[in-house]
């Protein structure tokens, strides 16, 4: 199994396991998950009507909800440093409050909130297609109140939208889904359904979701699963909307979607980012990783690129590192070295996803701090932490004032001493503590 397939298999399997638990009602709150740009403006222009996906939804009879009013956006003067919150967590009270306390006490000043995850909307919208396929849920019963709380605390808000892996819509609307040769919906090797990236109706649906989020006050739209499937039978995979004679590469299709979305979102005063596989940053320019992700084609149409450089997702020996998962500093530093080179000469900034969960190796304060340090030494002062259960290592995070002092103004080369994985001041060990049978922590 090649490195990409191995990475994707681990991610997909872990997400599937957690989803099964959630659907069983055991722990609903565990449902999963670059410098300041225009998305942090202090005011929003009056928003024009959203693109109407109802044109692609025959027979839909939506009951319109009140149209959100454009709201004043949070303005940050420091780099964005965020944590991921599932819809269940964002919609709760106790855990929500605990996580906002992290914002008050540490360098964290942003939250990434699930808006559409695997097709499930975290709150009710009046988007026709979401209504038709019953995608609207009430994990966040009062999204406007939650957004008001974030604005009051001056927390930068990021709306996470999974684009083309959309279980709900693909099941309810086979015409919008990736199909098998027999016309039934295609599933990847983990059983997931996907929307057809060639289908313009799917572009419009995702854009409608993003516009709704922007109107509610989110500072940034983050595209996740903005790619083609990475697992499953390609021989039996059919894209119904791909016209005969269409010679566009999959990478070109993804880039065109990003361009289209960016143009549609232009009036709404939001930044736009995209998540990519960690290995994408070091892939050759002509290699789309088999999923349609090429950095050179993506970066012109987004403000930030967010490589998921989780050390647990690199095979042993990757980048010449014997055990990447046990060497968080070196793994992240090496990956981001490639990323920095790839964005040179562009306006796109880097904001990596870092690992704050244990998968095969126990991660705690030293491992999380090592990753943050690696990013800073490459001049990358922004980051996002991923933990599917939204439980973060607060001890690894510095107080707000101390964080400002650690901000690096320009990209610098790591010092010779920094190249060593063991740091007495950070208690970073060369071999992180292995743990038997780790509990899966889903990632993308």
C-alpha positions as CSV (number, residue, x, y, z in Angstrom):
1,X,0.0,0.0,0.0
2,X,1.5,3.4,-1.0
3,X,1.9,6.2,1.5
4,X,-1.1,8.2,0.2
5,X,-3.4,5.1,0.4
6,X,-2.2,4.3,3.8
7,X,-2.8,7.9,5.0
8,X,-6.2,8.0,3.5
9,X,-7.2,4.6,4.8
10,X,-6.2,5.5,8.4
11,X,-8.1,8.8,8.2
12,X,-11.3,7.4,6.6
13,X,-11.4,4.3,8.9
14,X,-11.1,6.4,12.0
15,X,-13.8,8.8,11.0
16,X,-16.1,6.0,10.1
17,X,-15.6,4.3,13.5
18,X,-16.4,7.5,15.4
19,X,-19.5,8.2,13.2
20,X,-20.8,4.8,14.0
21,X,-20.6,5.5,17.7
22,X,-22.3,8.9,17.3
23,X,-25.2,7.5,15.3
24,X,-25.7,5.0,18.0
25,X,-26.2,7.8,20.5
26,X,-23.3,6.9,22.8
27,X,-21.2,10.0,22.8
28,X,-22.8,12.6,20.5
29,X,-20.5,15.4,21.5
30,X,-17.5,13.5,19.9
31,X,-18.7,14.0,16.3
32,X,-15.9,15.0,14.1
33,X,-14.0,17.3,12.6
34,X,-2.7,32.4,6.5
35,X,-1.8,35.5,8.0
36,X,-4.7,37.9,8.6
37,X,-6.4,38.6,5.4
38,X,-9.5,40.4,4.3
39,X,-11.8,38.0,6.2
40,X,-11.0,40.0,9.4
41,X,-12.5,43.2,8.2
42,X,-14.5,45.2,10.7
43,X,-17.6,45.4,8.7
44,X,-19.4,43.5,6.0
45,X,-21.0,45.0,2.8
46,X,-24.7,44.3,2.2
47,X,-24.8,40.8,0.9
48,X,-26.5,40.0,-2.4
49,X,-28.8,36.9,-2.7
50,X,-27.1,33.5,-2.5
51,X,-26.7,31.4,-5.6
52,X,-29.9,29.4,-5.8
53,X,-29.3,25.7,-5.8
54,X,-33.1,25.1,-6.0
55,X,-32.7,25.3,-9.8
56,X,-31.1,21.9,-9.5
57,X,-33.6,20.6,-7.1
58,X,-36.9,19.6,-8.9
59,X,-39.9,19.5,-6.6
60,X,-38.3,21.1,-3.6
61,X,-40.8,22.9,-1.4
62,X,-38.7,24.7,1.2
63,X,-40.1,26.6,4.1
64,X,-37.8,29.7,4.2
65,X,-36.2,30.7,7.4
66,X,-35.4,34.3,8.2
67,X,-32.5,35.6,6.0
68,X,-29.4,36.2,8.2
69,X,-28.4,39.9,8.4
70,X,-24.8,40.8,7.5
71,X,-22.9,41.2,10.8
72,X,-19.9,43.0,11.9
73,X,-16.8,40.8,11.7
74,X,-14.2,40.2,14.4
75,X,-10.9,41.9,13.7
76,X,-7.7,40.3,14.8
77,X,-4.3,42.0,15.0
78,X,-2.4,38.8,15.9
79,X,-2.0,35.5,14.0
80,X,-4.9,33.1,13.9
81,X,-4.4,30.1,16.3
82,X,-7.4,27.9,16.5
83,X,-9.0,24.7,17.7
84,X,-11.6,22.5,16.1
85,X,-15.2,22.2,17.4
86,X,-17.7,19.6,16.2
87,X,-21.3,20.7,15.7
88,X,-22.3,18.9,18.9
89,X,-19.7,20.7,20.9
90,X,-20.6,24.1,19.5
91,X,-24.2,23.5,20.2
92,X,-23.7,22.5,23.8
93,X,-23.3,24.6,26.9
94,X,-20.8,23.0,29.3
95,X,-18.1,21.9,26.8
96,X,-18.7,25.1,24.7
97,X,-17.9,27.2,27.8
98,X,-14.9,25.1,28.7
99,X,-13.4,25.6,25.3
100,X,-14.1,29.3,25.2
101,X,-12.2,29.5,28.5
102,X,-9.2,28.1,26.6
103,X,-9.4,31.2,24.4
104,X,-9.4,33.5,27.4
105,X,-6.4,31.8,29.1
106,X,-4.2,30.9,26.2
107,X,-2.9,32.0,22.8
108,X,-5.9,30.4,21.1
109,X,-8.0,33.1,19.4
110,X,-10.0,31.2,16.8
111,X,-12.4,28.2,16.5
112,X,-13.1,26.0,13.5
113,X,-16.8,24.9,13.7
114,X,-18.4,22.2,11.6
115,X,-21.0,23.8,9.4
116,X,-21.4,20.8,7.0
117,X,-19.8,17.5,7.9
118,X,-20.4,14.5,5.7
119,X,-23.5,16.2,4.4
120,X,-25.0,17.0,7.8
121,X,-25.7,20.6,8.5
122,X,-25.0,21.6,12.1
123,X,-27.9,24.1,12.2
124,X,-31.1,24.8,10.3
125,X,-30.8,26.7,7.0
126,X,-33.2,27.7,4.3
127,X,-31.0,26.2,1.5
128,X,-33.4,24.3,-0.8
129,X,-31.2,21.3,-1.4
130,X,-30.4,21.0,2.3
131,X,-34.1,21.0,3.0
132,X,-34.9,18.5,0.3
133,X,-32.3,15.9,1.4
134,X,-33.0,16.5,5.1
135,X,-29.5,17.7,5.7
136,X,-30.5,20.3,8.3
137,X,-30.0,19.3,11.9
138,X,-30.2,21.1,15.2
139,X,-26.8,20.3,16.8
140,X,-26.5,24.1,17.1
141,X,-30.0,25.1,18.0
142,X,-29.3,28.9,18.0
143,X,-26.3,29.5,15.7
144,X,-26.9,33.3,15.8
145,X,-26.5,33.3,19.6
146,X,-23.3,31.3,19.4
147,X,-21.9,33.7,16.8
148,X,-22.8,36.6,19.0
149,X,-20.9,35.1,21.9
150,X,-17.8,34.7,19.7
151,X,-18.0,38.3,18.5
152,X,-18.3,39.5,22.1
153,X,-15.1,37.6,23.0
154,X,-13.4,38.7,19.8
155,X,-12.9,35.1,18.7
156,X,-12.1,34.5,15.0
157,X,-14.6,32.1,13.5
158,X,-14.0,29.6,10.7
159,X,-16.8,27.6,9.0
160,X,-15.6,24.1,8.1
161,X,-17.5,22.7,5.1
162,X,-16.8,19.2,3.7
163,X,-17.3,19.5,0.0
164,X,-17.5,16.3,-2.0
165,X,-17.7,13.6,0.7
166,X,-21.3,14.1,1.4
167,X,-23.2,11.1,2.6
168,X,-26.6,12.6,3.0
169,X,-26.9,14.3,-0.4
170,X,-25.2,11.5,-2.4
171,X,-27.7,9.0,-0.9
172,X,-30.8,11.1,-1.5
173,X,-29.8,12.4,-4.9
174,X,-28.1,9.7,-6.9
175,X,-27.9,12.1,-9.9
176,X,-25.5,14.3,-8.0
177,X,-23.4,11.4,-6.7
178,X,-20.3,9.6,-8.0
179,X,-21.8,6.4,-9.5
180,X,-20.9,2.8,-10.4
181,X,-21.1,1.6,-13.9
182,X,-24.5,0.1,-13.2
183,X,-25.9,3.5,-12.3
184,X,-26.0,3.0,-8.5
185,X,-24.1,5.2,-6.1
186,X,-20.4,4.4,-5.8
187,X,-18.8,3.9,-2.4
188,X,-15.2,4.1,-1.4
189,X,-13.5,1.2,0.4
190,X,-14.7,2.5,3.7
191,X,-18.3,2.7,2.6
192,X,-18.5,6.4,2.1
193,X,-20.6,8.2,-0.6
194,X,-19.3,11.1,-2.6
195,X,-20.7,13.9,-4.7
196,X,-19.5,14.3,-8.3
197,X,-17.0,17.1,-8.4
198,X,-17.8,17.6,-12.1
199,X,-21.4,18.5,-11.3
200,X,-21.9,22.3,-11.2
201,X,-25.0,21.7,-9.0
202,X,-22.7,20.4,-6.3
203,X,-20.5,23.5,-6.6
204,X,-23.5,25.7,-6.1
205,X,-24.7,23.7,-3.1
206,X,-21.4,24.1,-1.3
207,X,-21.2,27.8,-2.2
208,X,-24.8,28.3,-0.9
209,X,-23.7,26.7,2.4
210,X,-20.7,29.0,2.5
211,X,-22.7,32.1,1.8
212,X,-25.2,31.3,4.5
213,X,-22.3,30.9,7.0
214,X,-20.7,34.2,5.9
215,X,-24.0,36.0,6.4
216,X,-24.2,34.6,9.9
217,X,-20.8,36.3,10.7
218,X,-18.2,33.6,10.1
219,X,-14.8,35.2,9.3
220,X,-13.6,32.5,7.1
221,X,-14.8,29.6,4.9
222,X,-12.7,26.4,5.1
223,X,-13.1,23.8,2.4
224,X,-12.4,20.3,3.6
225,X,-12.6,17.1,1.4
226,X,-12.1,19.5,-1.5
227,X,-10.8,16.6,-3.6
228,X,-11.7,13.4,-5.4
229,X,-11.9,10.1,-3.5
230,X,-8.6,8.5,-2.5
231,X,-9.8,4.9,-1.9
232,X,-12.0,2.4,-3.7
233,X,-12.3,1.0,-7.2
234,X,-11.4,3.5,-9.8
235,X,-12.3,1.1,-12.6
236,X,-16.0,1.1,-11.4
237,X,-16.1,4.8,-10.7
238,X,-18.2,7.0,-12.9
239,X,-18.7,10.8,-12.9
240,X,-22.1,11.3,-14.5
241,X,-21.6,15.1,-15.1
242,X,-18.3,14.6,-16.9
243,X,-19.1,15.2,-20.5
244,X,-17.7,13.2,-23.3
245,X,-14.6,14.8,-24.6
246,X,-13.9,16.6,-21.3
247,X,-10.1,16.4,-21.0
248,X,-9.7,18.4,-17.8
249,X,-7.6,16.7,-15.2
250,X,-9.1,16.1,-11.8
251,X,-6.7,18.8,-10.4
252,X,-8.1,21.3,-12.9
253,X,-11.6,20.5,-11.8
254,X,-10.8,21.2,-8.2
255,X,-9.0,24.4,-9.1
256,X,-12.0,25.6,-11.1
257,X,-14.3,24.9,-8.2
258,X,-12.1,26.9,-5.9
259,X,-12.0,29.8,-8.4
260,X,-15.8,29.7,-8.9
261,X,-16.4,29.6,-5.1
262,X,-13.9,32.5,-4.4
263,X,-15.7,34.7,-7.0
264,X,-19.1,33.9,-5.5
265,X,-17.9,34.7,-2.0
266,X,-16.1,37.9,-2.9
267,X,-19.0,40.2,-1.8
268,X,-19.2,38.6,1.7
269,X,-16.0,39.8,3.2
270,X,-14.7,36.3,4.2
271,X,-11.3,34.7,3.9
272,X,-11.2,31.3,2.1
273,X,-9.0,28.4,3.0
274,X,-8.6,24.8,1.9
275,X,-7.4,21.7,3.7
276,X,-4.9,19.4,1.9
277,X,-3.2,16.1,2.6
278,X,0.1,16.6,4.4
279,X,2.0,14.8,1.6
280,X,0.6,17.2,-1.0
281,X,3.2,19.9,0.0
282,X,6.1,17.6,-1.0
283,X,4.5,16.1,-4.1
284,X,6.1,16.9,-7.5
285,X,4.4,19.7,-9.4
286,X,2.7,17.3,-11.8
287,X,1.5,14.9,-9.1
288,X,-2.1,15.5,-7.8
289,X,-1.7,12.6,-5.3
290,X,-4.5,10.8,-7.2
291,X,-7.1,13.0,-5.6
292,X,-7.0,16.2,-7.6
293,X,-5.0,18.3,-5.2
294,X,-2.1,20.3,-6.7
295,X,-0.9,23.2,-4.6
296,X,0.2,25.2,-7.6
297,X,-3.3,25.1,-9.1
298,X,-5.1,25.7,-5.8
299,X,-3.2,28.6,-4.2
300,X,-4.3,31.3,-6.7
301,X,-7.9,30.8,-5.6
302,X,-7.7,30.7,-1.8
303,X,-6.2,33.0,0.8
304,X,-4.8,30.2,3.0
305,X,-3.7,26.6,2.5
306,X,-4.0,24.3,5.5
307,X,-1.8,21.2,5.1
308,X,-2.8,18.4,7.6
309,X,0.7,17.5,8.7
310,X,-0.2,15.1,11.5
311,X,2.9,13.0,12.3
312,X,0.7,9.9,12.9
313,X,-0.2,10.0,9.2
314,X,3.2,9.5,7.8
315,X,4.6,6.1,7.1
316,X,7.8,5.0,8.8
317,X,10.7,6.2,6.7
318,X,8.9,9.1,5.2
319,X,11.2,12.2,4.7
320,X,14.0,9.9,5.9
321,X,12.5,9.9,9.4
322,X,12.5,6.4,11.0
323,X,9.3,6.9,13.0
324,X,7.5,10.2,12.1
325,X,4.8,9.8,14.7
326,X,7.4,9.7,17.4
327,X,9.3,12.7,16.0
328,X,6.7,15.4,15.8
329,X,9.1,18.3,15.6
330,X,11.2,16.9,12.8
331,X,8.2,15.6,10.8
332,X,6.3,18.9,10.9
333,X,9.4,21.0,10.3
334,X,10.3,18.9,7.2
335,X,6.8,19.1,5.8
336,X,6.5,22.8,6.3
337,X,9.8,23.4,4.7
338,X,8.3,22.1,1.5
339,X,5.1,24.1,2.0
340,X,7.0,27.3,2.4
341,X,8.8,26.8,-0.8
342,X,5.6,25.9,-2.7
343,X,3.8,29.2,-1.8
344,X,6.7,31.5,-2.6
345,X,5.7,34.2,-5.0
346,X,2.0,33.8,-4.2
347,X,-0.4,35.6,-1.9
348,X,-1.5,32.4,-0.3
349,X,-0.5,31.9,3.3
350,X,0.2,28.7,5.3
351,X,-1.8,27.7,8.3
352,X,-1.1,24.0,9.2
353,X,-3.4,21.6,11.0
354,X,-1.4,20.1,13.9
355,X,-2.0,16.9,15.9
356,X,-3.4,17.1,19.4
357,X,-4.5,13.5,19.6
358,X,-2.9,10.1,20.3
359,X,-2.8,7.4,17.6
360,X,-0.2,4.8,18.1
361,X,2.0,7.2,20.1
362,X,0.9,9.1,23.1
363,X,0.7,12.8,22.5
364,X,0.8,15.4,25.3
365,X,2.3,18.8,26.1
366,X,5.8,18.1,24.7
367,X,4.6,16.7,21.4
368,X,2.1,19.5,20.7
369,X,4.6,22.2,21.7
370,X,7.1,20.7,19.4
371,X,4.8,21.0,16.4
372,X,4.0,24.6,17.2
373,X,7.7,25.4,17.6
374,X,8.5,23.8,14.2
375,X,5.9,26.0,12.5
376,X,7.2,29.1,14.1
377,X,10.8,28.4,13.1
378,X,9.6,28.5,9.5
379,X,8.0,31.9,10.0
380,X,4.5,30.3,10.3
381,X,2.8,31.9,13.3
382,X,-0.7,30.5,12.6
383,X,-1.9,27.0,13.3
384,X,-5.0,24.9,14.0
385,X,-5.2,22.0,16.4
386,X,-7.2,18.9,15.6
387,X,-8.8,16.6,18.2
388,X,-12.0,14.9,17.1
389,X,-13.3,14.8,20.7
390,X,-12.4,18.5,21.1
391,X,-10.2,17.8,24.2
392,X,-7.0,19.9,23.9
393,X,-3.7,20.0,25.7
394,X,-4.0,23.3,27.4
395,X,-0.6,23.0,29.0
396,X,1.0,23.2,25.6
397,X,-0.5,26.6,24.9
398,X,1.1,29.8,26.1
399,X,-0.8,32.8,27.6
400,X,-1.9,35.4,25.1
401,X,0.8,38.0,26.0
402,X,3.6,35.4,25.9
403,X,2.3,34.2,22.5
404,X,2.8,37.6,21.0
405,X,6.4,37.6,22.1
406,X,7.0,34.3,20.2
407,X,5.6,35.6,16.9
408,X,8.2,35.3,14.2
409,X,8.0,38.1,11.6
410,X,9.8,36.4,8.8
411,X,10.6,32.9,7.6
412,X,13.8,31.7,9.2
413,X,15.9,28.6,9.0
414,X,15.8,26.4,12.1
415,X,18.9,26.6,14.2
416,X,21.2,23.6,14.3
417,X,20.1,22.9,17.9
418,X,16.5,23.1,16.8
419,X,17.0,20.2,14.4
420,X,17.4,17.8,17.3
421,X,14.2,16.3,18.4
422,X,15.1,16.3,22.1
423,X,14.6,19.7,23.7
424,X,15.3,20.0,27.5
425,X,13.2,23.1,27.8
426,X,10.3,21.5,26.1
427,X,10.8,18.0,27.4
428,X,10.5,16.7,23.9
429,X,11.8,13.1,23.7
430,X,13.3,11.4,20.6
431,X,10.8,8.6,21.0
432,X,7.4,9.6,22.2
433,X,5.7,7.1,24.6
434,X,4.1,4.2,22.6
435,X,0.6,3.1,23.8
436,X,-1.0,-0.2,23.1
437,X,-4.3,-0.3,21.1
438,X,-4.9,3.4,20.8
439,X,-8.4,4.7,20.8
440,X,-9.1,6.1,17.2
441,X,-9.1,9.9,16.9
442,X,-10.6,10.6,13.6
443,X,-8.8,12.9,11.1
444,X,-9.3,13.6,7.5
